[in-house]
Amino acid sequence: MQFSEKMTQIETRATAALASIYGLRMLGMFLILPIFAIYAETLQGGDNHALIGLALGAYGFMQVIFQLPFGMASDRFGRKKLIYLGLIMFAVGSVFAATAQDIYVVIVGRAIQGAGAISAVVTALVADSTREEHRTQAMAMIGATIGVTFAVSLVAGPILNQWIGVSGIFWLTAVLSIAAIAVVKFAVPEPLHAHFHSDAQAAPAKIREVLRDTQLLRLNFGTFCLHGAQMAMFMVVPFAIKNSTGMNENTHWQIYLPVLVLSFILMVPAIIYAEKKAKLKPVFVTAVGLMLLTQIAFMFSLTSLWGIVATLFSYFVAFNILEASLPSLISKMAPVAAKGTAMGVHNTAQSFGMFLGAALGGWLSHSYGSPTVFVFCAALMVVWFALALGMQAPPSVKTKMFHIQGYNDEQAAILVQDIRAMEGVYEVVAIPSETMLMVKLENQRSKEFQAALSQAIMNRIGE
């Protein structure tokens, strides 16, 4: 049995198109991030920063509520139909926010945007559109799109604000959302088989197992802290830059751009070192410690331009390392059969962190002053740092997935025994109903393993 080394043209096209849809969703959250708090002050009711925080975080709160239902509904009613519905809701919410004259209508608009929670549906459609052995590559393309979207948004947001304003940005995202419907309809091929994928979708029956895993809980708490601090920070930092430097919010990109580029340059070798040398835990814990020091530094640097620049640089170095490491750690530590569920819980923790960070950040800054926001963030980081110190070092493994047709439960059980006996295999799961074989094995054995697997399949199942 031979396994294809490259994605087909159809797989590549579908993945690229769906990654662009993911990017659009992230634009809805991130494009306004560096300028929204300042803009919202000009709206009726915007003098209450607690309401500004609620408006910023409402998107994440609705994502928490609707992510799992949208994913489950797509199994029954079809992926594309649910994506169309979510994109229409996103567009409607954008129009509400674009035409708002007071902060309360913006809150409603942001909530409607978030209620179109299609992330899980897009992930499922990616799984439908790619073969198992290329699923990881497809998900990596989406992950890269999200990272690039965040970086681009911090620079593009202030520039677009200068040209079209925040209301114009909301109109822009509404138009892009409608255009995305055409992308899904015409650029994404209809999958031959749409079914549940254990590696990409959350299974309600597996949620309890994932929530009982203390190692995964540590990581999910970290995801919550990371994104909670991110949103809280942007309730304060735009004002700090404007007040300490006199810079108009439209020029804040001049700070974000060099800081992001330099932090990315430092992040890449750190991630490569962590993966290649099996040093994920030391690098991860160091990054959490750096994030803790950064939150403390923010308390004392908000009145100085160079203090803000230096602290932002430290923040983005830590953030980029942690944002890249968390999905990798979850993939390594999650049970193979519950990988999709583990990632679903991770995404929910991220969305809840975004909501609570923005809401509490707004309330704290309004009621007690800007430094208290970073007291709150630092307290989160202290707990996270303690939990990270006590976590198990993740094994140097990767999960390989294979599409195998024409085998039954009895053959699957025998095949699992054969593969489990191979050197370097940590875990193996065969799911005939999904034509899926998933194997977690040592990184350095992945090449030699494929030949041994082909032989085992031919011995037990045949060509």
Secondary structure, 3 states (H helix, E strand, C coil): CCCCCCCCHHHHHHHHHHHHHHHHHHHHHHCCCCCHHHHHCCCECCCCHHHHHHHHHHHHHHHHHHHHHHHHHHHHHCHHHHHHHHHHHHHHHHHHHHHCCEHHHHHHHHHHHHHCCCHHHHHHHHHHHCCHHHHHHHHHHHHHHHHHHHHHHHHHHHHHHHHHHHHHHHHHHHHHHHHHHHHHHHHCCCCCCCCCCCCCCCCHHHHHHHHHCHHHHHHHHHHHHHHHHHHHHCCCHHHHHHHHHCCCHHHCHHHHHHHHHHHHHHHHHHHHHHHHCCCHHHHHHHHHHHHHHHHHHHHHHCCCHHHHHHHHHHHHHHHHHHHHHHHHHHHHHCCHHHHHHHHHHHHHHHHHHHHHHHHHHHHHHHHHCHHHHHHHHHHHHHHHHHHHHCCCCCCCEEEEEEECCCCCHHHHHHHHHHHHCCCCEEEEEEEHHHCEEEEEEEHHHHHHHHHHHHHHHHHHCCC
